[in-house]
Amino acid sequence: MKITDAQLKQIYTHAAEIYPHECCGFLLGQFADGGFVREVRRATNQNQDRTDRFVISPEEFAKVQMSADDAELEIIGIYHSHPDWPPIPSQTDMESAWEEVFYLITSVHEKMPLNTNAWRLADEGIRRFEFVPLEIVDQNEL
């Protein structure tokens, strides 16, 4: 998956602002060439019960999908933070994951983003996440 440094900084800022709760949002772009993020769009975490879960409302998802369609983009991924936890998918992430979509997870400790990894459900075999290399590209490649 390809993303710019500026886009990652947007996610890091969001994660720091929301800490100790999970932040969440959308990665808009194209699936071609291994997934190319063109835009990062914040979402509102609807989960008020736990700090280590996120929920995006169907209404917000539909609104972002329509906006992406208008811009000739796709929702290629979902990002979220893991406060005080590694950037690896949880069982909850597994239960709500969709095929083909990238999942970018940033670990945050005391409002400081530490590590970020990208994941995707495996195409074959048992249901599991596979690590996806994250390539930081120059803004001029957009």
C-alpha positions in Angstrom: 0.0 0.0 0.0 1.3 3.5 -0.9 0.7 6.6 1.3 2.4 9.9 1.6 4.2 11.2 4.7 1.7 14.0 4.9 -1.2 11.6 4.9 0.4 9.5 7.7 0.9 12.7 9.7 -2.9 13.4 9.4 -3.6 9.9 10.9 -1.0 10.5 13.6 -2.5 13.8 14.6 -6.0 12.2 14.7 -4.7 9.4 16.8 -3.0 11.7 19.3 -6.1 13.9 19.6 -8.4 11.0 20.3 -6.1 9.1 22.7 -6.8 7.2 24.9 -9.7 6.2 22.6 -9.3 4.6 19.2 -9.5 7.0 16.2 -10.8 5.8 12.9 -11.2 6.9 9.3 -11.1 6.1 5.7 -8.4 5.7 3.1 -9.6 6.8 -0.3 -7.8 6.0 -3.5 -7.4 3.2 -6.0 -6.7 -0.5 -5.6 -4.4 -0.4 -8.7 -0.7 -0.8 -8.1 -1.1 -2.4 -4.7 -3.3 0.3 -3.3 -2.6 4.0 -3.6 -4.0 6.3 -1.0 -5.2 9.7 -2.5 -7.0 11.0 0.5 -7.3 10.4 4.3 -10.8 11.1 5.7 -11.5 11.1 9.4 -14.5 9.3 10.8 -16.3 9.7 14.1 -15.9 6.8 16.5 -19.4 6.0 17.6 -18.3 3.5 20.3 -18.8 5.1 23.6 -18.5 2.0 25.7 -14.8 1.1 25.3 -11.6 3.0 24.5 -10.3 0.0 22.6 -13.0 -0.3 19.9 -14.2 1.7 17.1 -17.5 1.8 15.2 -18.3 3.9 12.1 -21.9 4.6 11.5 -23.6 3.3 8.3 -24.7 6.9 7.6 -21.1 8.2 7.7 -19.9 5.3 5.7 -22.5 6.0 3.0 -21.7 9.7 2.9 -18.0 9.0 2.4 -18.8 6.3 -0.2 -20.9 8.9 -2.2 -18.2 11.5 -1.9 -15.5 9.0 -3.1 -17.7 8.0 -6.0 -18.1 11.7 -7.0 -14.3 12.1 -6.9 -13.8 8.8 -8.9 -12.1 7.2 -5.9 -12.8 4.1 -3.9 -12.7 3.4 -0.2 -9.6 1.2 -0.3 -9.0 1.1 3.4 -9.9 1.8 7.0 -7.4 3.2 9.5 -7.6 3.1 13.2 -5.4 3.4 16.2 -4.5 1.0 18.9 -4.0 3.0 22.2 -1.2 1.3 24.2 -1.2 -1.8 22.0 0.8 -3.0 19.0 -0.3 -2.2 15.4 -1.5 -5.7 14.8 -5.1 -6.7 14.1 -7.2 -7.8 17.1 -9.8 -10.5 17.2 -12.4 -7.7 17.0 -10.7 -6.3 13.8 -10.8 -9.8 12.4 -14.5 -10.2 13.1 -15.4 -7.0 11.3 -12.9 -7.1 8.4 -14.0 -7.0 4.7 -12.3 -8.7 1.8 -9.9 -6.7 -0.3 -9.9 -3.7 2.0 -6.6 -2.5 3.6 -6.4 -2.0 7.3 -3.9 0.6 8.5 -3.3 0.4 12.3 -1.2 2.9 14.3 -0.1 2.1 17.8 -0.2 5.1 20.2 1.3 5.4 23.6 0.7 8.5 25.8 -0.5 10.5 22.8 2.6 9.6 20.8 2.2 7.5 17.6 4.8 4.8 17.6 4.4 2.2 14.8 2.1 1.8 11.8 1.4 -1.4 9.9 -0.9 -2.2 7.0 -2.9 -5.5 6.8 -5.4 -7.2 4.5 -7.4 -10.4 4.7 -5.7 -13.3 3.0 -7.1 -14.3 -0.4 -7.0 -18.0 0.4 -7.0 -20.5 3.2 -8.2 -19.8 6.7 -9.5 -16.4 7.6 -6.5 -14.4 8.7 -4.7 -11.1 8.1 -1.6 -10.8 6.0 1.0 -8.1 6.5 1.1 -5.6 3.6 4.2 -3.5 3.0 3.6 0.2 3.5 5.4 2.4 1.0 5.9 6.0 1.8 5.7 7.9 -1.5 6.4 11.5 -2.5 3.5 13.9 -2.6 4.3 14.6 -6.2 3.3 11.0 -7.1 -0.4 11.8 -6.3 
